[in-house]
Amino acid sequence: MIMPKSLGEIADWIKGELRGDPSIQIYGIAGIEDAQAGDLTFVAHPKYAGFLKTTSASAVIVGTKADREGINIPVIVHPHPYYAFAKAMELFGAVKIKYPERVHSTAVLAEGVKLEGGVHVGANVVLEKGVWIKPDTVILASSFVGADTIIGENTLIHPNVTIRENVEIGKNVIVHSGTVIGSDGFGYVKDGGSHHKIPQIGKVKIEDNVEIGANVTIDRATLGVTRIGKGTKIDNLVQIGHNVEIGENCIIIAQVGISGSTKIGNDTIIAGQAGLAGHIKIGNRVVIGAQSGVTKSVPDDTTVFGYPAREIHKMKRIEAHLSHLDRYIKRLRELEEEVKRNKDSTH
């Protein structure tokens, strides 16, 4: 059972500025439309600000620029209210499962496997020759780890993950179920009317603090390394081709496809269902809109959208003109008729 927390305790935990009674007891957390008495809620986006005057919550986390006029409940002011709410969830969320140090009796460990202290290996896990698992890492049921792979400390591998040979995974990494890391890159050469497979003998390196969603596929390099930079978060159902390099602290959203040898800088966001051609370079702090098709390199600090992806302001102008296309066509036909009548009148 989770014990209630005082507003003062919560404000200290999230490092926010409390404006209200610190002794008020909070029993849970909820979204602003669903919150009831005893709940803590938050507002991070202006479109939800109207709910501040009608919510039943006992307290709310707001940003430093929020309009607090007419709010009759205590507030905790924080420069990043969504992050602060996430921190508050740690006080009320489910207790993190603690897995004991053990190797399940049904796990299969090959010769030369190295397990350091605190490692948990679940049922039906297979660890091939030369695997090295560092301290406090958890590998859950039916996962496979190929030969000579290294997995860093305090990493969590959920059930039914496949990690192929010669992969390097850093510390504090989370890999969700169904993901395959280190499968062969899609490389073929055509000769004599047939497609011949190019051997994929490179590796994959996942750096520290990366989270990889469910059913993600990350191909090994043909030669060299496919790299995912530290702090990057990858949503479900993402395909990352061979020799792709993704920088630090990127966000890759569901159903993105990144073709081989593409290079992506730091702090870049790629929205859902976007597709990136191969052998291009995406700069730092780039935003790629949902369902965009990126066929050319994109410089730093640029937002692109559409197919083919263009700079966002240019794309908005194009879309605005397209919305009036029927009018343009009608006017063009009128002008053609006018030109024709003028020609006929001169003969």
KAMOKA-V132274 format. One record per pair of residues at least 24 apart in sequence whose C-alpha atoms are under 7 Angstrom apart, sorted by the first residue. I is the first residue (numbers start at 1). J is the second residue. Records with the same first field share a line. If there is no record, write none. Layout:
# KAMOKA-V132274
I: J + J
This chain:
# KAMOKA-V132274
2: 92
10: 88
11: 76
14: 84 + 87 + 88
16: 76 + 77 + 78
17: 76 + 77 + 78
18: 75 + 76 + 77
19: 74 + 75 + 76
20: 74 + 75
21: 74
28: 92
42: 81 + 85
43: 81
44: 81 + 82
166: 203
167: 203 + 204 + 205
168: 204 + 205 + 206
169: 205 + 206 + 207
170: 206 + 207 + 208
171: 208 + 209
172: 208 + 209
173: 208 + 209 + 210 + 211
174: 210 + 211 + 212
175: 211 + 212 + 213
176: 212 + 213 + 214
177: 214 + 215
178: 214 + 215
179: 214 + 215 + 216 + 217
180: 216 + 217 + 218
181: 217 + 218 + 219
182: 218 + 219 + 220
183: 218 + 219 + 220
184: 219 + 220
185: 219 + 220 + 221 + 222 + 241 + 242
